Amino acid sequence: MTEGERWTLEALADLRASRFTPRAWSVFLARSFARARENRRERKREHRQTLGLGAAGLVAWAAVAVAVGPGLALAGAAWWLLVVLMLSWHLGMLERPDGAPVRGLGLANVLTLARAAFVPAVLVLAGDWLAAILIAGGTTDVLDGWVARARDEGTRLGFWLDGAVDGLFLGAAAVALLRAGLLPAWAATLLLARYALPWLVLGATYFALGRAAERERVVSARLPGVVLFAGLVLLALDVTAGTALVAAGALGGLAALGASVARKPLAS
């Protein structure tokens, strides 16, 4: 268990002991923000990189405003500011399980954040443009894992950030295809459930049971994820067979979640 995980579990234990009262939540959030400020002071390099990413993203959305108008650009800029604020809040998660020092956000995390930046555009695009941005996002999903392994950049932040961004990115694609009449509501619901339920299980594990989820218990859903992703790309290209792939991938992901929950805890 990392130092950050230990701190989080202790703070959650205090929250649970206070029965989740409004006052207990205010104390919990105050402690979280105070720890975030401390992490920013200790990780000055990473904090500067976060600010640099924030500025670069705002410049990019300003270019979108010039090219296509202010509506999407304003939504994208607001979204990007939220992403950067969340990153700044969680810089303490830049830690490795083996305790080795971490310097910088890392290229792998930057690639993951680039995928997150696409989310507002995914919501409004259609046709070939949507297919192209899905493929670009899928490419960053492959690359961030490869880069993390090749450059030895694996961190707790990267582990959770990658999963969260995948859910947001593919969920946005499902909403866009649903609005365009290309993805049935039942299939979109399956996809959204596939990505929302793991976070609900994680939250219940943390808040109700007071322990961190064991990564070793997680059953891989990589193959169902590839099937689901292929279905979304096909639907963006108006190939109706993509619906079956989306459904199969979502059901496969839900089955992997069920298997993870049912798996026996590791021996202590």
Secondary structure as a PSIPRED ss2 file (coil, helix, strand):
# PSIPRED VFORMAT (PSIPRED V4.0)

   1 M C   1.000  0.000  0.000
   2 T C   1.000  0.000  0.000
   3 E H   0.000  1.000  0.000
   4 G H   0.000  1.000  0.000
   5 E H   0.000  1.000  0.000
   6 R H   0.000  1.000  0.000
   7 W H   0.000  1.000  0.000
   8 T H   0.000  1.000  0.000
   9 L H   0.000  1.000  0.000
  10 E H   0.000  1.000  0.000
  11 A H   0.000  1.000  0.000
  12 L H   0.000  1.000  0.000
  13 A H   0.000  1.000  0.000
  14 D H   0.000  1.000  0.000
  15 L H   0.000  1.000  0.000
  16 R H   0.000  1.000  0.000
  17 A H   0.000  1.000  0.000
  18 S C   1.000  0.000  0.000
  19 R C   1.000  0.000  0.000
  20 F C   1.000  0.000  0.000
  21 T C   1.000  0.000  0.000
  22 P H   0.000  1.000  0.000
  23 R H   0.000  1.000  0.000
  24 A H   0.000  1.000  0.000
  25 W H   0.000  1.000  0.000
  26 S H   0.000  1.000  0.000
  27 V H   0.000  1.000  0.000
  28 F H   0.000  1.000  0.000
  29 L H   0.000  1.000  0.000
  30 A H   0.000  1.000  0.000
  31 R H   0.000  1.000  0.000
  32 S H   0.000  1.000  0.000
  33 F H   0.000  1.000  0.000
  34 A H   0.000  1.000  0.000
  35 R H   0.000  1.000  0.000
  36 A H   0.000  1.000  0.000
  37 R H   0.000  1.000  0.000
  38 E H   0.000  1.000  0.000
  39 N H   0.000  1.000  0.000
  40 R H   0.000  1.000  0.000
  41 R H   0.000  1.000  0.000
  42 E H   0.000  1.000  0.000
  43 R C   1.000  0.000  0.000
  44 K H   0.000  1.000  0.000
  45 R H   0.000  1.000  0.000
  46 E H   0.000  1.000  0.000
  47 H H   0.000  1.000  0.000
  48 R H   0.000  1.000  0.000
  49 Q H   0.000  1.000  0.000
  50 T H   0.000  1.000  0.000
  51 L H   0.000  1.000  0.000
  52 G H   0.000  1.000  0.000
  53 L H   0.000  1.000  0.000
  54 G H   0.000  1.000  0.000
  55 A H   0.000  1.000  0.000
  56 A H   0.000  1.000  0.000
  57 G H   0.000  1.000  0.000
  58 L H   0.000  1.000  0.000
  59 V H   0.000  1.000  0.000
  60 A H   0.000  1.000  0.000
  61 W H   0.000  1.000  0.000
  62 A H   0.000  1.000  0.000
  63 A H   0.000  1.000  0.000
  64 V H   0.000  1.000  0.000
  65 A H   0.000  1.000  0.000
  66 V H   0.000  1.000  0.000
  67 A H   0.000  1.000  0.000
  68 V H   0.000  1.000  0.000
  69 G C   1.000  0.000  0.000
  70 P H   0.000  1.000  0.000
  71 G H   0.000  1.000  0.000
  72 L H   0.000  1.000  0.000
  73 A H   0.000  1.000  0.000
  74 L H   0.000  1.000  0.000
  75 A H   0.000  1.000  0.000
  76 G H   0.000  1.000  0.000
  77 A H   0.000  1.000  0.000
  78 A H   0.000  1.000  0.000
  79 W H   0.000  1.000  0.000
  80 W H   0.000  1.000  0.000
  81 L H   0.000  1.000  0.000
  82 L H   0.000  1.000  0.000
  83 V H   0.000  1.000  0.000
  84 V H   0.000  1.000  0.000
  85 L H   0.000  1.000  0.000
  86 M H   0.000  1.000  0.000
  87 L H   0.000  1.000  0.000
  88 S H   0.000  1.000  0.000
  89 W H   0.000  1.000  0.000
  90 H C   1.000  0.000  0.000
  91 L H   0.000  1.000  0.000
  92 G H   0.000  1.000  0.000
  93 M H   0.000  1.000  0.000
  94 L C   1.000  0.000  0.000
  95 E C   1.000  0.000  0.000
  96 R C   1.000  0.000  0.000
  97 P C   1.000  0.000  0.000
  98 D C   1.000  0.000  0.000
  99 G C   1.000  0.000  0.000
 100 A C   1.000  0.000  0.000
 101 P C   1.000  0.000  0.000
 102 V C   1.000  0.000  0.000
 103 R C   1.000  0.000  0.000
 104 G C   1.000  0.000  0.000
 105 L C   1.000  0.000  0.000
 106 G C   1.000  0.000  0.000
 107 L H   0.000  1.000  0.000
 108 A H   0.000  1.000  0.000
 109 N H   0.000  1.000  0.000
 110 V H   0.000  1.000  0.000
 111 L H   0.000  1.000  0.000
 112 T H   0.000  1.000  0.000
 113 L H   0.000  1.000  0.000
 114 A H   0.000  1.000  0.000
 115 R H   0.000  1.000  0.000
 116 A H   0.000  1.000  0.000
 117 A H   0.000  1.000  0.000
 118 F C   1.000  0.000  0.000
 119 V H   0.000  1.000  0.000
 120 P H   0.000  1.000  0.000
 121 A H   0.000  1.000  0.000
 122 V H   0.000  1.000  0.000
 123 L H   0.000  1.000  0.000
 124 V H   0.000  1.000  0.000
 125 L C   1.000  0.000  0.000
 126 A C   1.000  0.000  0.000
 127 G H   0.000  1.000  0.000
 128 D H   0.000  1.000  0.000
 129 W H   0.000  1.000  0.000
 130 L H   0.000  1.000  0.000
 131 A H   0.000  1.000  0.000
 132 A H   0.000  1.000  0.000
 133 I H   0.000  1.000  0.000
 134 L H   0.000  1.000  0.000
 135 I H   0.000  1.000  0.000
 136 A H   0.000  1.000  0.000
 137 G H   0.000  1.000  0.000
 138 G H   0.000  1.000  0.000
 139 T H   0.000  1.000  0.000
 140 T H   0.000  1.000  0.000
 141 D H   0.000  1.000  0.000
 142 V H   0.000  1.000  0.000
 143 L H   0.000  1.000  0.000
 144 D H   0.000  1.000  0.000
 145 G H   0.000  1.000  0.000
 146 W H   0.000  1.000  0.000
 147 V H   0.000  1.000  0.000
 148 A H   0.000  1.000  0.000
 149 R H   0.000  1.000  0.000
 150 A H   0.000  1.000  0.000
 151 R C   1.000  0.000  0.000
 152 D C   1.000  0.000  0.000
 153 E C   1.000  0.000  0.000
 154 G C   1.000  0.000  0.000
 155 T C   1.000  0.000  0.000
 156 R H   0.000  1.000  0.000
 157 L H   0.000  1.000  0.000
 158 G H   0.000  1.000  0.000
 159 F H   0.000  1.000  0.000
 160 W H   0.000  1.000  0.000
 161 L H   0.000  1.000  0.000
 162 D H   0.000  1.000  0.000
 163 G H   0.000  1.000  0.000
 164 A H   0.000  1.000  0.000
 165 V H   0.000  1.000  0.000
 166 D H   0.000  1.000  0.000
 167 G H   0.000  1.000  0.000
 168 L H   0.000  1.000  0.000
 169 F H   0.000  1.000  0.000
 170 L H   0.000  1.000  0.000
 171 G H   0.000  1.000  0.000
 172 A H   0.000  1.000  0.000
 173 A H   0.000  1.000  0.000
 174 A H   0.000  1.000  0.000
 175 V H   0.000  1.000  0.000
 176 A H   0.000  1.000  0.000
 177 L H   0.000  1.000  0.000
 178 L H   0.000  1.000  0.000
 179 R H   0.000  1.000  0.000
 180 A C   1.000  0.000  0.000
 181 G C   1.000  0.000  0.000
 182 L C   1.000  0.000  0.000
 183 L C   1.000  0.000  0.000
 184 P C   1.000  0.000  0.000
 185 A H   0.000  1.000  0.000
 186 W H   0.000  1.000  0.000
 187 A H   0.000  1.000  0.000
 188 A H   0.000  1.000  0.000
 189 T H   0.000  1.000  0.000
 190 L H   0.000  1.000  0.000
 191 L H   0.000  1.000  0.000
 192 L H   0.000  1.000  0.000
 193 A H   0.000  1.000  0.000
 194 R H   0.000  1.000  0.000
 195 Y H   0.000  1.000  0.000
 196 A H   0.000  1.000  0.000
 197 L H   0.000  1.000  0.000
 198 P H   0.000  1.000  0.000
 199 W H   0.000  1.000  0.000
 200 L H   0.000  1.000  0.000
 201 V H   0.000  1.000  0.000
 202 L H   0.000  1.000  0.000
 203 G H   0.000  1.000  0.000
 204 A H   0.000  1.000  0.000
 205 T H   0.000  1.000  0.000
 206 Y H   0.000  1.000  0.000
 207 F H   0.000  1.000  0.000
 208 A C   1.000  0.000  0.000
 209 L C   1.000  0.000  0.000
 210 G C   1.000  0.000  0.000
 211 R C   1.000  0.000  0.000
 212 A C   1.000  0.000  0.000
 213 A C   1.000  0.000  0.000
 214 E C   1.000  0.000  0.000
 215 R H   0.000  1.000  0.000
 216 E H   0.000  1.000  0.000
 217 R H   0.000  1.000  0.000
 218 V C   1.000  0.000  0.000
 219 V C   1.000  0.000  0.000
 220 S C   1.000  0.000  0.000
 221 A C   1.000  0.000  0.000
 222 R H   0.000  1.000  0.000
 223 L H   0.000  1.000  0.000
 224 P H   0.000  1.000  0.000
 225 G H   0.000  1.000  0.000
 226 V H   0.000  1.000  0.000
 227 V H   0.000  1.000  0.000
 228 L H   0.000  1.000  0.000
 229 F H   0.000  1.000  0.000
 230 A H   0.000  1.000  0.000
 231 G H   0.000  1.000  0.000
 232 L H   0.000  1.000  0.000
 233 V H   0.000  1.000  0.000
 234 L H   0.000  1.000  0.000
 235 L H   0.000  1.000  0.000
 236 A H   0.000  1.000  0.000
 237 L C   1.000  0.000  0.000
 238 D C   1.000  0.000  0.000
 239 V C   1.000  0.000  0.000
 240 T C   1.000  0.000  0.000
 241 A C   1.000  0.000  0.000
 242 G H   0.000  1.000  0.000
 243 T H   0.000  1.000  0.000
 244 A H   0.000  1.000  0.000
 245 L H   0.000  1.000  0.000
 246 V H   0.000  1.000  0.000
 247 A H   0.000  1.000  0.000
 248 A H   0.000  1.000  0.000
 249 G H   0.000  1.000  0.000
 250 A H   0.000  1.000  0.000
 251 L H   0.000  1.000  0.000
 252 G H   0.000  1.000  0.000
 253 G H   0.000  1.000  0.000
 254 L H   0.000  1.000  0.000
 255 A H   0.000  1.000  0.000
 256 A H   0.000  1.000  0.000
 257 L H   0.000  1.000  0.000
 258 G H   0.000  1.000  0.000
 259 A H   0.000  1.000  0.000
 260 S H   0.000  1.000  0.000
 261 V H   0.000  1.000  0.000
 262 A H   0.000  1.000  0.000
 263 R C   1.000  0.000  0.000
 264 K C   1.000  0.000  0.000
 265 P C   1.000  0.000  0.000
 266 L C   1.000  0.000  0.000
 267 A C   1.000  0.000  0.000
 268 S C   1.000  0.000  0.000
